[in-house]
Amino acid sequence: MLTSRHLTLSVAFLVALAVSPVRATEAGRLLPADTKGIVTLNLRQLLSDHRNTGFVQRYLDQWRLALKGDERRLKDYFRRQELDKSEGISEQEFLARARTIKAVCDALGLDPLEDVDRITFGCHGGGTDPANETGFFILIVEGRFNREKLKAGIQQIAKTYFGSFKVSPDGDVTKIPDGLDGKYVSLMDARTLVITDGKKAMDDVLARAAGKTKDSLAKGMQALLDSARKEHVGVVVADMDVQLNKLMRFLKEDVVKSPETKGAIVKFIVTLGADWIGKYANDLSSAGLGLSLREDDLRLQFGVDSRKTEIAKDLQKQIQVVNFWGALALKAIDNEVAQQLAIVLRQRVTLKEATLTTQIEVPYDFVKLVVKGPWLVLLSKDFAPAPAAPPGPIAAVTQTAMDAVSTRITSIPLWTLPARDKTKPLPAGTFDVLETRDIVYQSGPADPHRHRLDMYLPKGKKDFPVLVLVHGGSWVIGDNRCAGLYPSVAQFLAGQGIGVVMPNYRLSPGIKHPEHARDVARAVAWTHANIGKHGGDLQRFYLAGHSAGGHLVALLAADESYLRWAGMKPTDIRGVVAISGVYNVPADVMRFSLGGAGSRSQRFEHMLTFRGDSPPSFKYQLPGLPAQLNMFAPVFGETPRECAAASPLTHVHRGMPPHLILVAEHDLPTLSEMAGEFHQALAQKGCESRLLRLAKRNHNSLLFSAIQPDDPAAQAILGFIRK
């Protein structure tokens, strides 16, 4: 009898059961012609390609041990892998999850590592009208199944987890609980299991399987899916003409005409790119992407289907020309990255009728050369980053060019405040906003992109409080524009009567700590010296920062040497708002898990949404994949002394300004723990501190949702500054 309240498999969809004696059919043949998106996972090939990969096999060991029910060896596995440190779960929780895996798999007669070959998900979003029945999802699992045991297992699961169900003798669910109406399952034969979100979608699948309808994927989309299915993960999308036309209009109307896009050359290049997209947009119907992570390289596959064979042939010729001349030019450059890139350009281009596919094999050596900043490594004993080397002249020029490009891109205001109706008066207590950008705050030689700040001031208001808001980005990426995300927060606060100043600062690997903090200290000092000329009240001068910015403002408040070095007194700071910051820099890699259910788990749904609530998590307990993030050593150094010096927690002392510490329910691993430690350390020293954990928010949405007066983060910040 199943007793766990969490399912290992996605059995929330197994709400109704229909067993049909139809023959097995390829997944692509079961999907309707109006399918808009397809994702496929080639589990059998993935496991085969990594049968000798250490970290994959170590991860799979817990599945094998769970399915055997060997708790003695499971306990040993838990201790050896130190899952309490990586995933943040206890031994009891780990064993309970293993029992759930075994119970569900036994009930279904299924060993997912041996019996599942491929999983394919197809969907159509439908419309915004709830009555619109065009939307659907179809999940197809190909493998080996025991019909009778699977049917009995689904009935048992329905009774156990959905007590309001009444399951009829033939297996059909006759009562549907709230929120799960219309989910159907069909075991078509011993090799194909189909799950749909409604009876109509299931009937359509059964009709296609039986050959009663010719309504199936378009020939080109089917060809792209067939190619993508050869890789570990594949994605195919329809309506490429619609999406490309949207992109073309965006480039021409929003980018080129934006006041942030300066310079005739930049506008010319963007227009040229938009015209090139427009040349092919109306003739491309669908596109595909495949990815295989193999032992020695990663293989990428790109594909497009055209409505005209001559268009596909033209694209093939252009790709081949770019490959030839690009590889030739790169070989002439005395640079290891360029030489590796020339190898990468040796791609295979295949044309079959009007479907064009390109396959590229990227050696991990090339990835190591390109990425020298923070590293996401899966158990670094198997996959370690290459040692960083001093940048040569080509790398320096490339970095400068990339900075210029990224500044242009992030200046495009994709995320803005809702437009105000200027025909109506402003609500009481709010203000129009005066924006001033690209103010140089560094005296002497200045970085053309990083030693600048933007100001957002309440127009017509005097003696307003001032907030210096520092952007995040793990100390290695990002800026104060962030495609309009940080500016929208600044505009909201300025509209509420608070002057906001947002500086940029130099990033690693170009610099190392303490230069980031010194840049921010320079910007804070410049603001303190000049904001009075614009109406700012120096008696109400606050610091705020998000993510890496949260670390930097907390460090400036805790380690007084930075502000003194910049010519300020620590008492000049009235208060600090630290948002999802790092307060205790670890001297080694940060250990966590991708997936899983522990306190150190990073779940995909917890990274979704920049604004509003995070999507609800299905309470599964699938094991997480152990991972390490080597993001601190390239920024702060590797010794405990260096990391301690960079940690705000180390410098907490009496007399620090009041702190408002915000952290999200679904924040990045370890940040919630750090926030609690920092808050407690401040309180122990007699410093005023408030810790606020915001429900249904993630690392991004915690700050970027603070653009409305009723948002909890906005209310906390406004209350902290106005008190």
C-alpha positions in Angstrom: 0.0 0.0 0.0 1.4 3.4 -0.9 1.6 5.8 2.0 3.9 8.7 1.0 2.2 12.0 0.2 4.6 12.7 -2.7 4.9 10.9 -6.0 8.1 10.1 -7.7 6.6 9.9 -11.1 4.3 12.5 -12.6 1.3 10.5 -11.6 -0.7 13.7 -11.0 -1.7 13.3 -14.6 -2.9 9.8 -14.2 -6.4 10.8 -13.3 -8.4 8.7 -15.8 -7.5 5.4 -17.4 -8.5 4.2 -20.8 -6.9 0.9 -22.1 -7.1 0.5 -25.9 -5.8 -2.4 -28.0 -4.3 -0.1 -30.6 -0.8 -0.8 -32.1 2.3 1.1 -31.0 3.1 4.1 -33.1 6.0 6.5 -33.3 5.5 9.5 -31.0 5.6 11.9 -33.8 2.8 10.1 -35.6 0.5 10.5 -32.7 0.7 14.2 -32.4 -1.9 16.4 -34.3 -1.1 18.8 -37.1 -1.7 21.9 -35.0 0.9 21.0 -32.4 2.9 24.2 -31.6 5.7 22.9 -29.5 7.4 19.5 -28.9 10.1 18.5 -26.4 11.6 15.1 -26.5 14.0 13.3 -24.1 16.0 10.4 -25.4 16.6 8.8 -22.0 17.9 5.5 -23.4 20.6 7.2 -25.5 21.5 9.6 -22.7 22.2 6.7 -20.3 24.0 4.7 -22.9 26.3 7.6 -23.8 27.2 8.2 -20.1 27.6 4.6 -18.9 31.2 5.4 -18.1 30.7 9.0 -16.8 31.4 9.0 -13.1 29.0 11.7 -11.9 26.1 10.3 -13.9 26.5 6.8 -12.6 27.0 8.0 -9.0 23.7 9.9 -9.4 21.9 6.8 -10.8 23.2 4.6 -7.9 20.6 6.1 -5.6 17.9 5.1 -8.0 19.2 1.6 -8.3 19.5 1.2 -4.5 16.1 2.7 -4.0 14.5 0.2 -6.4 16.3 -2.6 -4.6 15.1 -1.3 -1.2 18.6 -1.7 0.2 18.4 0.8 3.1 21.8 -0.1 4.5 23.6 0.8 1.3 21.3 3.8 0.9 22.5 5.1 4.2 26.1 4.6 3.1 25.4 6.4 -0.2 23.9 9.3 1.7 27.0 9.7 3.9 29.5 9.2 1.1 27.8 11.7 -1.2 27.1 14.2 1.7 23.6 14.9 0.5 22.9 16.9 3.6 25.5 19.4 2.3 24.6 19.3 -1.4 20.8 18.9 -1.4 20.1 19.9 2.1 18.0 16.9 3.2 18.3 14.7 6.2 19.0 11.0 6.1 15.4 10.3 7.2 14.1 12.4 4.3 16.4 10.7 1.9 15.3 7.2 3.0 11.6 8.3 2.8 12.1 9.4 -0.8 13.8 6.1 -1.7 10.8 4.2 -0.2 8.4 6.4 -2.3 10.4 5.6 -5.5 10.3 1.9 -4.8 6.6 1.9 -3.9 5.4 3.8 -7.0 7.7 1.9 -9.4 6.6 -1.4 -7.8 3.0 -0.4 -8.1 3.3 0.4 -11.8 5.6 -2.5 -12.5 8.2 -0.1 -13.9 11.9 0.4 -13.7 12.5 3.9 -15.2 16.2 3.2 -15.8 15.5 0.0 -17.7 12.0 0.3 -19.1 11.7 3.9 -20.4 13.3 4.7 -23.8 11.9 8.1 -24.7 9.6 10.8 -23.4 7.9 13.2 -25.8 5.7 16.2 -24.9 3.6 18.0 -27.4 1.3 21.0 -26.7 -0.8 23.7 -28.1 -1.4 26.7 -25.9 -4.9 27.4 -27.1 -6.4 30.9 -26.5 -7.0 33.1 -23.5 -10.7 32.1 -23.5 -11.2 29.3 -20.9 -13.9 27.9 -23.2 -11.4 27.6 -26.1 -10.9 23.9 -26.6 -8.0 24.1 -29.1 -5.4 23.9 -26.4 -4.0 20.5 -25.3 -1.0 18.6 -24.0 0.0 15.1 -25.0 2.7 13.2 -23.1 4.0 10.0 -24.9 6.3 7.6 -23.0 7.9 4.9 -25.1 9.4 1.9 -23.4 8.3 -1.5 -22.0 5.3 -1.8 -19.8 3.3 -4.5 -18.0 -0.3 -3.8 -19.1 -2.1 -5.4 -16.2 0.3 -4.2 -13.5 0.3 -0.7 -14.8 -3.5 -0.6 -14.9 -3.7 -1.9 -11.3 -1.0 0.5 -10.2 -2.7 3.5 -11.6 -6.0 2.5 -9.9 -4.1 2.1 -6.5 -2.4 5.5 -6.9 -5.8 7.1 -7.7 -7.3 5.7 -4.6 -4.3 6.5 -2.4 -3.6 10.1 -3.5 -7.0 11.3 -4.7 -9.4 9.9 -2.1 -12.4 11.6 -3.6 -12.1 9.4 -6.7 -14.5 6.6 -7.4 -12.7 4.1 -9.6 -15.0 1.8 -11.6 -14.2 -1.9 -12.1 -13.0 -1.4 -15.6 -10.5 1.3 -14.5 -12.3 4.4 -15.6 -12.4 7.3 -13.1 -15.9 8.5 -12.7 -15.3 11.4 -10.4 -12.8 14.1 -11.1 -11.4 16.3 -8.2 -11.2 20.1 -8.5 -8.4 21.4 -10.7 -7.6 18.1 -12.4 -10.6 17.7 -14.7 -10.1 15.8 -17.9 -6.7 14.0 -17.6 -6.6 10.7 -19.4 -4.1 7.8 -19.8 -4.0 5.1 -22.4 -1.6 2.2 -22.5 -1.8 1.6 -26.2 0.3 -1.6 -26.0 3.3 -2.9 -24.2 5.5 -0.1 -25.6 3.5 3.1 -25.8 1.9 5.0 -22.9 0.0 8.2 -23.7 -1.3 10.9 -21.2 -3.5 13.8 -22.3 -5.3 16.7 -20.7 -8.7 15.8 -22.0 -10.9 13.2 -23.6 -10.9 15.0 -27.0 -7.1 15.0 -27.2 -7.0 11.3 -26.2 -9.7 10.4 -28.8 -7.6 12.2 -31.4 -4.5 10.3 -30.5 -6.4 6.9 -30.6 -7.8 7.8 -34.0 -4.4 8.6 -35.4 -2.9 5.4 -33.9 -5.6 3.3 -35.5 -5.2 5.0 -38.9 -8.7 6.5 -38.8 -7.5 10.0 -39.5 -4.6 11.6 -41.5 -4.4 14.6 -39.2 -0.7 14.4 -38.2 2.3 16.6 -38.1 3.3 18.5 -41.2 6.0 16.7 -43.2 8.7 19.3 -42.4 7.9 19.4 -38.7 8.0 15.6 -38.6 11.4 15.6 -40.3 12.8 18.1 -37.7 11.4 15.9 -34.9 13.0 12.8 -36.4 16.3 14.6 -36.3 15.9 16.1 -32.9 14.9 12.7 -31.4 18.4 11.4 -32.2 19.9 13.8 -29.6 19.6 13.6 -25.9 17.1 16.5 -25.8 15.2 17.9 -28.7 12.8 20.9 -29.2 10.7 21.7 -32.2 8.5 24.7 -32.5 5.9 25.8 -35.2 4.9 29.2 -36.5 8.5 30.4 -37.1 7.2 32.9 -39.6 5.1 34.6 -36.9 8.0 34.7 -34.4 10.5 35.9 -36.9 8.2 38.7 -38.1 7.7 39.8 -34.5 11.5 39.8 -34.0 12.0 41.9 -37.2 9.4 44.4 -36.1 11.0 44.6 -32.6 14.4 45.3 -34.1 13.2 47.9 -36.5 10.6 49.7 -34.4 11.8 49.2 -30.8 15.6 48.9 -31.1 16.5 51.1 -34.0 14.1 53.9 -33.0 14.9 53.6 -29.2 16.8 56.7 -27.8 19.1 54.2 -26.2 20.4 53.0 -29.6 23.0 55.6 -30.5 25.3 55.8 -33.4 24.7 55.4 -37.1 26.8 52.3 -37.4 24.9 50.4 -34.7 21.6 51.4 -36.3 22.9 50.3 -39.7 24.0 46.8 -38.3 20.7 46.2 -36.5 18.7 47.3 -39.6 20.8 45.0 -41.8 20.1 42.1 -39.4 16.4 42.8 -39.4 16.3 43.0 -43.2 18.1 39.6 -43.4 15.5 38.1 -41.0 12.7 39.6 -43.0 14.1 38.1 -46.2 13.4 34.6 -44.9 10.8 35.1 -42.2 7.6 34.4 -44.2 9.1 31.2 -45.8 10.1 29.4 -42.6 7.4 27.3 -41.0 9.1 25.5 -38.1 12.5 25.1 -36.4 14.2 22.5 -34.3 17.0 22.3 -31.8 18.8 19.2 -30.5 21.4 18.8 -27.8 23.5 15.9 -26.7 25.9 16.1 -23.7 28.4 13.4 -24.4 31.6 12.3 -22.6 34.0 14.4 -24.7 31.9 17.0 -26.4 28.5 18.5 -26.7 26.6 18.1 -30.0 24.2 20.7 -31.2 21.7 20.4 -34.0 19.8 23.2 -35.5 17.1 22.8 -38.1 14.6 24.8 -40.1 11.8 23.8 -42.4 11.0 26.1 -45.3 7.8 26.3 -47.4 10.0 26.6 -50.5 12.9 24.3 -51.4 14.9 27.1 -53.1 14.9 29.1 -49.8 16.3 26.2 -47.9 19.0 25.8 -50.6 19.9 29.5 -50.4 20.3 29.2 -46.6 22.5 26.1 -47.0 24.8 28.0 -49.4 25.1 31.0 -47.1 25.9 28.8 -44.1 28.6 26.9 -46.1 30.2 30.2 -47.2 30.2 31.6 -43.7 31.7 28.3 -42.4 34.5 28.3 -45.0 35.6 31.9 -44.8 35.1 32.0 -41.0 37.2 29.0 -40.4 39.9 30.2 -42.8 40.1 33.6 -41.0 40.2 32.1 -37.6 43.0 29.7 -38.4 45.1 32.8 -39.3 44.7 34.2 -35.7 47.4 33.2 -33.2 44.9 32.5 -30.4 43.9 29.2 -28.9 40.2 30.2 -28.6 40.2 31.2 -32.3 41.9 27.9 -33.3 39.3 25.9 -31.4 36.4 28.0 -32.9 37.7 27.1 -36.3 37.3 23.5 -35.4 33.8 24.1 -34.2 32.9 25.7 -37.5 33.5 22.3 -39.2 29.8 21.6 -39.1 27.7 19.2 -41.2 24.9 20.8 -43.1 22.2 18.5 -44.5 19.3 19.4 -46.9 16.4 17.0 -47.4 13.8 18.5 -49.6 12.9 21.8 -47.8 14.3 20.8 -44.4 17.7 22.1 -43.5 19.7 20.7 -40.5 23.1 21.7 -39.2 25.0 19.6 -36.7 27.9 21.0 -34.7 30.2 19.2 -32.3 31.7 21.4 -29.7 34.7 20.0 -27.7 34.7 20.6 -24.0 38.2 22.0 -24.4 36.6 24.9 -26.4 34.0 25.4 -23.7 36.8 25.6 -21.0 38.7 28.1 -23.0 35.7 30.4 -23.6 34.2 30.2 -20.1 36.8 31.3 -17.5 34.5 33.0 -15.0 32.0 31.2 -12.7 31.7 27.5 -13.4 28.8 25.2 -13.0 30.5 21.8 -12.7 28.9 18.5 -12.0 31.2 16.9 -9.4 34.3 18.7 -10.4 36.5 15.6 -10.1 35.1 14.6 -13.4 34.9 17.9 -15.1 37.1 20.7 -13.9 37.5 24.2 -15.5 40.7 25.1 -17.3 43.0 27.4 -15.3 42.5 31.0 -16.0 45.2 32.7 -18.1 46.0 36.4 -18.5 44.0 37.9 -21.3 45.9 38.6 -24.5 45.4 41.6 -26.7 42.7 39.8 -28.8 40.9 38.8 -25.6 41.1 42.4 -24.3 39.7 43.8 -27.6 37.0 41.1 -27.6 36.0 41.9 -24.0 35.7 45.6 -24.9 33.5 44.8 -27.9 31.4 42.5 -25.8 30.9 45.2 -23.2 29.8 47.6 -25.8 27.4 45.1 -27.3 25.9 44.1 -24.0 25.4 47.7 -23.0 23.4 48.3 -26.1 21.3 45.2 -25.6 20.6 45.7 -21.9 19.6 49.3 -22.6 16.6 48.1 -24.7 13.7 48.7 -22.4 11.9 45.3 -22.6 10.6 45.4 -19.0 9.0 48.7 -18.2 6.4 50.2 -15.9 2.8 50.2 -17.3 2.4 53.4 -19.3 0.7 56.2 -17.4 -2.3 57.9 -18.9 -0.9 61.5 -19.2 -4.3 62.9 -19.8 -5.2 62.2 -16.2 -3.6 63.9 -13.1 -1.0 62.0 -11.1 -2.4 60.2 -8.0 -1.9 62.1 -4.8 1.6 61.8 -3.4 3.2 60.6 -6.6 5.5 62.4 -9.0 6.7 62.4 -12.6 10.3 61.1 -12.9 13.3 63.0 -14.2 15.9 60.6 -15.7 19.5 61.4 -16.3 21.8 58.7 -17.6 25.5 58.0 -18.2 26.9 60.3 -15.5 30.6 59.6 -15.0 31.4 59.2 -11.3 35.0 58.3 -11.5 37.6 61.0 -11.3 40.7 60.4 -13.5 40.8 57.5 -16.0 37.4 55.9 -16.2 36.0 52.8 -17.7 33.7 54.0 -20.6 30.9 51.6 -19.6 31.3 50.8 -15.9 32.2 54.0 -14.2 28.9 55.6 -14.9 25.6 55.9 -13.1 21.9 56.8 -13.9 19.7 59.0 -11.8 15.9 58.8 -11.3 14.5 61.7 -9.4 11.0 62.8 -8.4 10.4 65.8 -10.6 9.5 69.0 -8.7 10.2 67.5 -5.2 12.7 68.9 -2.8 14.4 67.3 0.2 13.6 63.8 -1.0 15.3 60.7 0.5 18.0 59.2 -1.6 18.6 55.5 -2.4 21.7 54.2 -4.2 20.6 50.9 -5.8 23.3 48.5 -6.8 22.6 45.8 -9.5 23.4 42.1 -9.3 24.9 39.6 -11.7 27.3 37.4 -9.6 30.0 40.1 -9.9 30.7 38.9 -13.5 27.7 40.0 -15.6 24.9 42.5 -15.8 24.6 46.3 -15.4 22.1 48.8 -14.0 19.9 48.7 -17.1 19.1 45.0 -17.3 16.7 45.5 -20.2 14.6 47.8 -18.1 14.2 45.7 -15.0 16.3 47.8 -12.6 15.1 51.1 -14.2 11.5 50.1 -13.7 12.1 49.6 -10.0 13.9 53.0 -9.9 11.1 54.7 -11.8 8.5 53.3 -9.4 10.5 54.5 -6.3 11.2 57.9 -7.8 7.5 58.2 -8.6 6.9 57.6 -4.9 9.1 60.6 -4.0 12.5 58.8 -3.5 15.5 59.8 -5.5 17.3 56.6 -6.9 20.8 56.5 -8.2 22.0 53.3 -9.9 25.7 52.9 -10.6 27.6 50.4 -12.7 30.8 48.9 -11.5 33.7 46.9 -13.1 33.2 43.1 -13.3 35.3 40.0 -12.9 37.3 38.4 -14.4 38.7 41.7 -15.5 39.1 42.7 -11.9 39.0 41.0 -8.5 37.8 41.9 -5.1 38.0 44.5 -3.6 37.7 46.6 -6.8 34.0 46.0 -7.2 33.4 47.4 -3.7 35.7 50.3 -4.3 33.8 51.2 -7.5 30.5 51.2 -5.6 32.1 53.2 -2.8 33.2 55.8 -5.4 29.7 56.0 -6.8 28.2 56.3 -3.3 30.6 59.1 -2.5 29.9 60.9 -5.7 26.2 60.7 -5.1 26.6 62.0 -1.5 28.6 64.9 -2.7 26.3 65.9 -5.6 22.7 64.8 -4.9 22.0 67.8 -2.7 22.3 70.0 -5.8 19.3 68.1 -7.2 17.2 68.3 -4.1 18.3 65.2 -2.2 18.2 65.1 1.6 21.6 63.9 2.9 20.1 63.2 6.3 18.1 60.4 4.6 20.7 58.7 2.5 20.3 54.9 2.0 22.0 52.0 0.2 20.3 49.1 -1.5 21.5 46.2 -3.5 20.2 43.0 -5.2 22.1 39.7 -5.3 25.8 40.6 -5.8 24.7 44.2 -5.2 23.2 43.1 -1.9 26.6 41.8 -0.9 28.4 45.0 -1.9 26.1 47.4 0.0 26.2 45.1 3.1 30.0 45.0 2.9 30.2 48.8 2.6 28.1 49.2 5.7 30.0 46.5 7.7 33.6 47.2 6.7 33.9 51.0 7.2 37.2 51.1 5.4 35.6 51.4 2.0 33.5 54.5 2.8 36.4 56.1 4.6 38.6 55.4 1.6 36.1 57.2 -0.6 36.0 60.2 1.7 32.7 59.5 3.6 31.8 58.8 7.2 29.9 55.5 8.0 27.3 57.7 9.8 26.4 59.2 6.4 24.4 56.0 5.7 20.9 56.1 7.2 20.0 52.5 6.4 20.7 49.5 4.2 18.3 47.4 2.1 20.0 44.1 1.3 18.1 41.9 -1.1 19.0 38.3 -1.8 22.6 39.0 -1.0 25.7 36.9 -0.2 26.9 37.7 3.3 29.3 34.9 4.0 31.6 34.2 1.0 32.6 30.5 1.1 36.3 29.6 0.8 35.4 26.7 -1.4 32.8 25.8 -4.1 29.1 26.2 -3.3 27.5 22.7 -3.2 23.8 22.3 -4.2 21.6 20.1 -6.4 19.8 20.7 -9.6 16.3 19.5 -8.8 15.5 17.6 -5.7 13.4 18.8 -2.7 16.0 19.9 -0.1 16.9 23.4 1.2 19.9 23.5 -1.2 17.9 22.4 -4.3 17.7 24.6 -7.3 14.5 23.8 -9.1 13.7 25.1 -12.6 10.3 26.5 -11.6 12.0 28.5 -8.9 13.9 30.5 -11.5 10.9 31.2 -13.6 9.1 34.6 -13.7 10.8 37.9 -13.3 7.6 39.4 -11.8 4.8 38.1 -9.8 4.4 34.8 -8.0 6.6 31.8 -8.9 4.6 28.9 -10.5 3.5 26.4 -7.9 5.8 23.4 -7.5 4.4 19.9 -7.9 5.6 18.2 -4.7 7.5 15.4 -6.3 10.6 14.1 -4.6 12.8 13.1 -7.6 16.5 13.0 -6.5 18.5 16.1 -7.3 21.7 16.1 -9.4 24.6 17.1 -7.3 26.4 20.2 -8.6 29.0 22.7 -7.6 29.3 26.4 -8.4 32.9 27.7 -8.5 31.8 31.3 -8.7 33.6 32.8 -5.7 37.3 32.0 -6.3 37.6 33.9 -9.6 36.1 36.9 -7.8 37.4 36.9 -4.3 40.3 34.4 -4.2 40.7 30.9 -2.9 42.1 31.4 0.7 39.8 31.5 3.8 41.5 34.8 4.7 40.5 36.4 1.4 36.9 35.2 1.6 36.5 36.2 5.2 37.7 39.7 4.3 35.1 39.9 1.6 32.3 38.7 3.8 29.9 41.3 5.5 29.3 38.7 8.2 32.9 39.0 9.3 32.8 42.7 9.8 29.5 43.1 11.7 30.0 45.5 14.7 28.0 47.8 17.0 26.8 51.0 15.6 26.0 49.8 12.1 23.0 51.5 10.3 19.6 49.8 10.4 19.2 46.9 7.9 16.2 45.6 6.0 17.1 42.1 4.8 14.8 40.6 2.1 15.0 37.0 0.9 12.7 35.0 -1.3 10.9 31.7 -0.5 12.4 30.2 -3.7 15.7 32.1 -3.6 19.0 30.6 -4.8 20.5 27.9 -2.6 22.2 29.0 0.6 21.0 32.6 0.4 18.1 32.1 2.8 20.6 30.6 5.3 23.0 33.5 4.9 20.2 36.0 5.4 19.3 34.4 8.7 22.9 34.3 9.9 23.5 38.0 8.9 20.3 39.1 10.6 21.2 37.2 13.8 24.7 38.6 13.8 23.4 42.2 13.5 20.9 41.6 16.3 23.6 40.2 18.6 25.6 43.3 18.2 22.6 45.5 19.1 22.1 46.7 15.5 18.5 47.3 14.2 17.7 44.6 11.7 14.5 43.3 10.1 14.5 40.0 8.2 11.6 39.5 5.8 11.1 36.3 3.8 8.7 36.8 0.9 6.4 33.9 -0.1 5.9 32.9 -3.7 8.9 34.9 -4.9 12.2 33.8 -6.4 15.6 35.4 -6.7 14.5 37.6 -9.6 10.9 38.4 -8.8 11.6 39.5 -5.2 13.0 42.8 -6.5 11.6 43.1 -10.0 8.0 42.8 -8.7 8.5 45.8 -6.5 6.9 48.2 -8.9 3.5 48.5 -7.4 2.4 50.0 -4.1 0.7 46.8 -3.0 3.7 44.6 -3.6 5.1 43.3 -0.3 8.7 44.1 -1.2 7.8 47.6 -2.3 5.8 48.1 0.9 8.8 47.0 3.0 11.3 49.2 1.2 9.0 52.3 1.2 8.2 51.8 4.9 11.9 51.4 5.8 12.8 54.6 4.0 9.8 56.7 5.1 9.9 55.8 8.8 
